[in-house]
Amino acid sequence: LTAASTPNSHQTPQPVAFDDSSVRVSVGGGGQRVPVALWYPAEGANASSHAMRVEYPHSISVAKISRVLLNLPESTPRWLDRELRLRAAAYVVPAREAGEAAGACKGAVVLCHGYLGARYDLVDFAEALAAAGFVVAAPEFAESLADPSTTPSYARPGAPPPVNPTASREKIMDAVLSQVLEGRFGVDVKRDVAILGHSAGAGTALRTKGNFARVAIAGFRDVDAAVCDDPLLVIASAGDGVISLYPSNGRFGASPGIAAAVDALPVPVARLDGQNGGLAVLSDEAPRTAFVTYDGANPSELPSHISFLSARTNAAMVDVLAPLLPLARALDVPLLDFDKYALRPGSEANAVGQTLVPAVVAWLCAVSEGRRACAAQTTEGASEP
């Protein structure tokens, strides 16, 4: 699959199947069901035959947000929690009508949401990647704002650690790789998997052990040397008030900035401007290690921390949480750039999604094909006398 074969605005995307699935993870003396949203190529399906669009079952738990940010107990009332439906793209069909993708996929991508994120945060990437031929899995981690019953293994600075944390990101990633990608879809998890993460999810993309193509959006720190051997794409904005492109003293402590961490990489890095032609280079040339930045004289006009998420999930957050902003400010709650986004919700997320998503999909297609070709050459060379 080459960059030229990825979906764009001039093509009708191939049908994509959606399955709201799950994995079982061992925790303590028992097990935990972890939701995992799945998208994959739907060979032979006809999206136009469906009278109603697929909808994704999304939730926003104000109780969970309060627990995580204010260290409130598990008994926090849930009467402000909301269940929502997000409309899928027109080419998405239910999995029950599409069958499995075994033998048809070009590899797999795991999408990792961030701190107080959710499995549908990166749905624009999910749909586009599946239409391009990938199996896509998006698990719900313990920090998710969608599930008030899960507890992360770490607390806000200054608070005692949780007594009974639920499944860690590491355990959930292991389960997704083994149970879903390898077990259900037959993906070679040692060669044909990429991991794309936002914010804390970028850390998951970088720390998961194995050979993966890795995409870190709005989050990048020093990495192990082994990661530098993998295809790597880092994306950051000077308008990000949570994990800064440059040195800062933010709500979560001093940070040297993402740019400094990229500067420290021991490999050549293609530096690309996300606003002035850099995304075309990312799509067309697919450099093995690339750094896409959004920079300029006026940071308020640049993407914020959550601008890289889907406009659909962000719109849901605005609907549910915007009325609570005055209270959050009064309590000095970290807003994670939500307040910035709420001032201009439509423009910045749509602009980022319409240009960045297809460029990242094209890059992943190209590097995935390159990894397959390299593995094939290695196998052929080993079999020669």
N, C-alpha and C positions, 0 to 999 in steps of 0.2 A: 504494500500500500504506500503510495507516494504522496507527497504534499499536494500534487495536482489533483488527486482523487478525493480530497477531503471536501465535505459539503460547503457550499458557499451560497450567497444570496441569489445566484443565477441558476442554481440547480435545485431540484426537488429532492430533499434528503431521503435516503432509504428508510423504510419502516424500522422502528425501534421497539423492542418489547420491554415492558416494565413489570417488575415483580417486587413487591414489598415483602422481603424474605427476612431470615434471621439466622444466627448461629448460636450454639450453646458453648458457654465458657465456664470452666471450673473456677469457683471462687470459694475459698475456705473449705468447708465440708460439703458444699452443695454446688449447684449449677445456676447460671444466669442466662436468660434469653436476651440476646443483643440484636436489635433491629438492624437490618442491612438492606438498603435500597439497591436494586439491581436494574441495569439497563444493558441490552445486548442486541446485536443485529437480528432482525425478525425476517428471516428468509421466507418469501412466499406470502407474507401477510399483506393485507390491503387496508391501509389506514383510512382511506376515503370511505370505506364501507361502514364505519362506525358512526352512528347517529350522535353519540355523545363523546366529548373529549375525555381522555383519562384525567383523573385528578389525583394528586398526591396527598396522603393523609399527614398533614403537618400539625404541630402543636407548639404553643408558647406558654411556658409555665412561669408566671410571675413569682410563684412560691420558690421555684428552683433558682431563679435569678437572685432573689432575696437571700436564700440560703448561702449561695456561693459568694456573693459580694458583701453580705452583712453578717455572715457566720451565724445565721439563725438556725434553730433546731429543725429536725425532720418533721416535727408537728406543725410547721408553719402552714396556716390556712391556704387552701388552694382555690378559693372562690373567685379569684381574678384570672385563673388559668383559662386558656382558650384553645379549642380545637378548630383547625382551619383546613381548607382545601385549596391546593395550588393547582392551577390548570397546567397540564402538560402541553408540550408542543404538539401541533396537529398530526405529526407523523409517528407519535407514540401510541402503541396498542397494548392491551392487557396481555400478560405472559400466557394466560390460559388459552389464548387464541393464536399464539405464535409458535409454540413448541420451544425446544432448546436450541442453543447456538453452537453446540458441539461440532467442531470441524469447520465452522464458518468464520470464527473470530480471528482477528489478526494479533491477538495478545490481550492484555488486560490492564486496566488502570484502577487503582484504589484512590478514592477521594477522601481526604481527611479534614474534617471541619475543625474550627478553632475553639478557644475558650468561650463558653456560652454560645456555641454555634449549634448546628443541627445537620442531619444527614442530607437535607435538601438545599443547604446553603450554596453548593456548587453545581446545582442542577443544570445550568447552562452548559457547563463543561461536560456533564454526564450525557446529556442528550446528543451533543455534537460529536463526542467521542464514540458513542455507540453507533451513530449514523455513519461514522468513518470506518467502522469495522471492529471496534473493541468491545470486550465485556467490561462493564464498569460497575464497581462495588463501592457503596458509600455507607460505612458503618456509623452507628450512633455511639459516641464515646461518653464516658461518665460525666463530663462537663456539659453535656448537651442541655440547652434550655428547654428542650421538648419533653424531657422525662424528669418529673420531680422526685422519683423514687431512687435514682442513682446518686452515688456520692463519689466525687473525685478523691484520689489518694493524697491530694495536697490541699491546703487551705490558703486563704488570703494571708499575706505577710502579717505576722504578729499574732495569728490565731493558732491554737493547738491543732495538731493533725487529726483528721477524722478517725473515729474509733473503728468503724466497720466500712471501709471503702469497698466499692464494687469493682468490677473487672477493670484492669489497667489497659491503657492503650496498647501496650506490648502484647498482652494476652488476646485482645480483640483482633489485632493485626494478624497474629499467628493463626487464629481461628478462621479469619476471612481468607487468608492465603491457602490454608490446607483444606478447609471444609467446602468453601465456595469455589475459588478459582481452580484449584487442582482437583478437588474431589468431584464437584458438580460439572465443571466446564472443561476439565482436562487441560488447563493451561499449564505450560512449563513455567513454574514460579521461579526457577533459577535463571531464566533467560528472557521471558516474554512479559514481564510485569513492569509497569511504571507506577510511581506514587506521586500524587499531586496533593499538596496541603496548603491551607491558609492559616496564618498566624500560628497558634500552637500546633495546628495540623501540619504546618511547614516543618516544625521540629520532629513530628512523627515521620514525615517523609524523609527527613535526613538521618534519623537515628535508627530506623528499622534496618536490621542486619540482613545483608544479601546483596545481590547484584541487580540493581534497579535503575531505570531512568528516573530522575527525581526533579520535581518542580516545587520550588519554595516561594509562595506568594505572601508578601507582607510579614515576613519572618525569616531571619537567617542569622546564625551565629557561627562560631568556630565549629568545624566539622572534623570528623576522623579522616585520616589520610586516605583510607580506603574509599570514601565517598567521592574523592576527587578522580578516581578511576572510572566512575559512572558518568553517563550523560547528565548534565546539571543545568537547570534553568532557574535563575533567581529573578524575582520581580518585586520592585519596591517603589514607593512614592514619597516625595518630599512633603506631600500633604497628609501623610499618615501621622496622626497624633498619638499613636499607641506604640508602635515599633518603628522608630524613626530611621529614615535613610541616613541621617547624619547624627553626630553626637548630641545627646540630650539628657536632661534630668526629668524623666516623666513620672507618672503616678506609681510605676512599678520599679523605680530606682534608676540609677545612672546607666546609660547605654552608650557604647562607642559608635553605634549606628551600623546599619546593614552594609553601607559602602565600605567601611573599614574592614568588616569581616570578609567581604569579597576581595578586597585588596590583598588580604593575607593568603589567599588561595595559591598553592604552588603550581598552578597550571595556567596556560594562556586563557584569557577571558575575553569574549567578544562583548563589547559594551555598546548597548543599543538604546536609542531614544524612543520611548514608547509613544511619542507624539509626532515625531518628524522623520518618518521613513524607517525607523528601526524595526517595526513589526514586519515590514515587507522583507527585510533581511533575515529575520528570524524564520519566516515562512519559507523563503526561497533557498536560503543557504544552510539552514539548520546547523549552526555552529554547535560543537559538542558541549562546550561550556559557555553559557551566555548570561548576561546581566542586563535586564530591561529596566530602565528607570523612567519615572515621571517626575520631571524637575522643572523649575521655572521661577520667575521673579515673585509670583504671587501664590504661595502654597494653598491659600483658600480656594483656588480654582483647580487644584490638582485632586486626584482621587484620594479619598480618606481611607481609613483602615478597612471599612466594610464596603467600600465602593466596588471591590473585586468580587463580591458575592452576587448572587442572582438578584435582579430587580424584583423578582416575585417574592422571595423570602424577605428581602428588605422592606418591601411594601407591607407585608404582614406584620413585621416588627413595628413599623410606623403606625399602623392601624391600632395595634394593641398597646404599645408602650409610650407613644408620644404624649398621651394625656398624663402620664406619670412623670414626665421630665422635670416639672417644677419640684416635686417631692424628692426625686433623685438628687437634684442639685442641692436641695436643703439638707439632705443627709450626707452630702459629700461622697456619693457613690461614684466609682469610676464608670464613665459612660462609654468607653471603648469607641469613641468617635461617632456614636449613634446620634448625638446632638448635632454634629456637623452634617451628617447625612440627612437628618430630618429637615434641615433648612432648604435643601434642594434635592429631594429624593429621586426624581425621575431622570434628570439630565445626566448626572455623573455616572450612575450605575449603568444606564443604557449605553452611554458612550463607551465606557470601558468594555462592557460585554460584547458589543457589536464589533469591536476591533481586536481586542486581546484574545477572546475565546478562539476564533478561527486561527489566529497565528499560533497559539499554543497547541492546538489540535494538529496543525500542519507540522510543527516541530516534533511532536511526539510520534506522528506517523513516520517521519523521516528517520529519526533516531532508532525507532523500533525496527524498521526495515533494515537499517544498517547493522544493528545488533544481531538480527537473524542471519544476515549474509555473512557476518564475521564468524558466527558459530558454525555455519555450514562449511566455510572454508577450513576452519580448525578441524572439524570432523573429517573432511576429505583428506586433509594433510596427515592426520593421525592414522588413516586407514591405508595410506600408501606404503609399499614395502621399503 
